[in-house]
Amino acid sequence: MDIKNLRHSLVRHEQAREVIREVGLKTQQQLQFHISDITSLALEAVFKDPYKLKVDFVQRRNKTECDLLFVRDDMELDPTEESGLGAVDIASFALRMASWSMERPRLRNIIMLDEPFKHLKGAEANLRALDMIKEISEKMKVQIIMISDERIPREDIIAAADRLFDISMKGRISQIKVL
């Protein structure tokens, strides 16, 4: 190849790199909005003075990484160190739902959860969490199967669920009763 062809090739490669960079930035912006919006809405549905989730894409060690921060009163907080674990439970659930909603193709419309709100305190917050799950299930058309340890009255769980199974052990055998 002569110098003229090499220069032309270099220009095309630089243009392609710029297109890829722009697509990457737009994708990050859409992800920031999608993830922070869904998670912040979930936190608002459960807490009276909720955190907002902030999603920051940052360059470290020549790679793009994602930082997740809680924001309240213009203060950025590390969710795992400076917030209640109930808020982390709700944010974690919402992040799972945001991730699931972006999955293409969706192989299954089922989400299984094992005590997703085990750190959430208070019957009122747990009732709001149940309402949030029911609403998300209906709006996103996803079946949610959840194991719960009854932090609220059984009647409230029954009212929120489409179907409820009571599982107990008798000896070494599981006993399952549909309620």
C-alpha positions in Angstrom: 0.0 0.0 0.0 1.2 3.5 -0.7 1.1 6.4 1.8 -2.1 7.9 0.2 -4.0 4.6 0.8 -2.7 4.3 4.3 -3.8 7.8 5.2 -7.2 7.2 3.7 -7.5 3.9 5.7 -6.4 5.7 8.9 -9.1 8.4 8.4 -11.8 5.7 7.9 -10.6 3.9 11.1 -10.7 7.1 13.1 -14.2 7.9 11.8 -15.3 4.4 12.7 -13.8 4.7 16.2 -15.6 8.0 16.7 -19.0 6.4 15.6 -18.4 3.5 18.1 -17.5 6.0 20.9 -20.7 8.0 20.2 -22.9 4.9 20.2 -21.3 3.8 23.4 -22.0 7.1 25.1 -25.6 7.2 23.9 -26.1 3.6 25.2 -24.6 4.6 28.5 -27.0 7.6 28.7 -30.0 5.3 28.0 -28.8 2.8 30.5 -28.3 5.5 33.1 -31.8 6.8 32.6 -33.4 3.3 32.5 -31.6 1.9 35.5 -31.8 5.0 37.7 -35.5 5.7 36.8 -36.8 2.2 37.6 -34.8 1.9 40.8 -35.7 5.4 42.0 -39.4 4.7 41.4 -39.1 1.4 43.4 -37.5 3.3 46.3 -40.2 6.0 46.1 -42.9 3.3 46.2 -41.6 1.9 49.5 -40.0 4.7 51.5 -41.4 8.0 52.6 -38.0 9.8 52.3 -36.4 7.8 49.5 -33.0 7.8 48.1 -32.6 8.3 44.3 -30.2 6.1 42.5 -27.4 7.7 40.5 -25.6 5.7 37.8 -22.2 6.9 36.8 -20.1 5.4 34.1 -16.5 6.0 34.7 -13.2 5.1 33.0 -10.8 3.1 35.2 -7.8 1.0 34.1 -8.7 1.7 30.5 -12.2 0.2 30.9 -15.7 1.6 31.5 -17.1 0.7 34.9 -20.4 1.6 36.5 -20.8 3.2 39.9 -24.1 3.0 41.7 -24.7 5.7 44.3 -27.7 6.7 46.5 -28.5 10.4 46.5 -30.4 12.3 49.1 -30.3 16.0 49.8 -27.6 16.5 47.2 -25.3 14.0 49.1 -23.9 11.0 47.3 -23.7 7.9 49.4 -22.3 4.4 49.0 -25.4 2.2 49.2 -23.7 -0.7 51.0 -22.0 1.5 53.6 -24.2 4.5 54.3 -27.8 3.4 54.0 -30.1 0.9 55.5 -30.0 -2.5 54.1 -33.8 -2.4 53.4 -33.1 0.3 50.8 -30.4 -1.9 49.3 -32.9 -4.8 49.2 -35.4 -2.6 47.3 -32.7 -1.2 44.9 -31.3 -4.7 44.3 -34.8 -6.0 43.3 -35.3 -2.9 41.1 -31.9 -3.4 39.4 -32.9 -7.1 38.7 -36.1 -5.9 37.1 -34.4 -3.3 35.1 -31.8 -5.8 33.9 -34.6 -8.3 33.1 -36.6 -5.7 31.2 -33.6 -5.1 28.8 -33.1 -8.8 28.1 -33.7 -9.7 24.4 -35.0 -12.1 23.7 -36.7 -12.9 27.0 -36.4 -16.6 27.5 -38.8 -16.7 30.5 -41.3 -14.3 32.1 -40.6 -15.7 35.5 -38.5 -14.1 38.3 -37.8 -16.2 41.4 -36.9 -14.3 44.6 -35.8 -15.8 47.9 -36.6 -13.3 50.7 -35.8 -10.3 48.6 -36.7 -7.8 51.4 -35.2 -9.6 54.4 -33.7 -6.4 55.7 -36.7 -4.2 55.2 -38.1 -3.0 58.5 -41.7 -2.3 59.5 -45.0 -3.7 58.4 -45.9 -0.5 56.5 -42.7 -0.6 54.3 -43.2 -4.4 53.7 -46.8 -3.8 52.6 -45.7 -1.1 50.2 -43.0 -3.5 48.9 -45.7 -6.2 48.2 -47.8 -3.6 46.4 -44.8 -2.6 44.3 -44.1 -6.2 43.4 -47.7 -6.8 42.4 -47.8 -3.6 40.2 -44.5 -4.5 38.6 -45.6 -8.0 37.9 -48.8 -6.8 36.2 -47.2 -3.9 34.2 -44.2 -5.9 33.0 -46.2 -9.1 32.5 -43.8 -11.2 34.6 -44.7 -13.9 37.0 -42.9 -13.4 40.3 -42.4 -16.4 42.6 -41.2 -15.2 46.0 -40.3 -16.9 49.2 -41.2 -14.8 52.2 -40.9 -15.1 55.9 -44.0 -13.3 56.9 -42.9 -9.9 58.1 -46.5 -8.7 57.8 -49.8 -10.4 58.7 -50.6 -13.5 56.6 -53.9 -11.9 55.5 -52.0 -9.1 53.8 -49.7 -11.5 52.0 -52.7 -13.6 50.9 -54.4 -10.4 49.6 -51.4 -9.3 47.6 -50.6 -12.7 46.1 -52.3 -14.4 43.2 -51.5 -17.8 44.8 -50.0 -18.7 48.1 -48.3 -22.0 49.2 -47.6 -22.8 52.8 -44.6 -25.1 53.1 -43.7 -26.8 56.3 -41.6 -29.7 57.3 -43.0 -32.8 59.0 -40.1 -35.0 59.9 -37.9 -34.8 56.8 -40.8 -34.4 54.4 -42.0 -31.1 53.0 -45.7 -30.5 53.4 -47.3 -28.2 50.9 -50.7 -26.6 51.3 -52.3 -24.2 48.8 -54.0 -21.3 50.6 
